[in-house]
Amino acid sequence: MPSPIESISSLVTHMIENRFLPISLWAGWLFIIFAKHKIQG
């Protein structure tokens, strides 16, 4: 099972390659922030 970081990285890279950069950045950052809060408690 790939780590969350690897999954996010591959997803963001895929989106960038398909020219969805703004959407991928917002979605990626929001997901990372949400995940960090969940992990930290």
C-alpha positions as CSV (number, residue, x, y, z in Angstrom):
1,M,0.0,0.0,0.0
2,P,1.5,3.3,-1.0
3,S,2.0,6.0,1.6
4,P,-0.3,9.1,1.6
5,I,2.6,11.3,0.5
6,E,3.3,9.1,-2.5
7,S,-0.3,9.0,-3.5
8,I,-0.7,12.8,-3.2
9,S,2.5,13.3,-5.2
10,S,1.5,11.1,-8.0
11,L,-2.0,12.6,-8.1
12,V,-0.7,16.2,-8.2
13,T,1.9,15.2,-10.8
14,H,-0.9,13.6,-12.9
15,M,-3.1,16.7,-12.6
16,I,-0.2,19.1,-13.4
17,E,0.5,17.1,-16.5
18,N,-3.1,17.4,-17.5
19,R,-3.0,21.2,-16.9
20,F,-5.3,21.2,-13.9
21,L,-2.6,23.0,-11.8
22,P,-4.7,25.5,-9.8
23,I,-7.3,22.8,-8.9
24,S,-4.7,20.2,-8.0
25,L,-2.8,22.7,-5.8
26,W,-5.9,23.8,-3.9
27,A,-7.1,20.2,-3.5
28,G,-3.7,19.0,-2.6
29,W,-3.0,21.6,0.1
30,L,-6.5,21.3,1.6
31,F,-6.1,17.5,1.8
32,I,-2.6,17.8,3.4
33,I,-3.8,20.3,5.9
34,F,-6.9,18.2,6.7
35,A,-4.7,15.0,7.0
36,K,-2.2,16.8,9.3
37,H,-5.0,17.9,11.7
38,K,-6.4,14.3,11.7
39,I,-3.0,12.8,12.4
40,Q,-2.1,15.2,15.2
41,G,-5.4,14.7,16.9
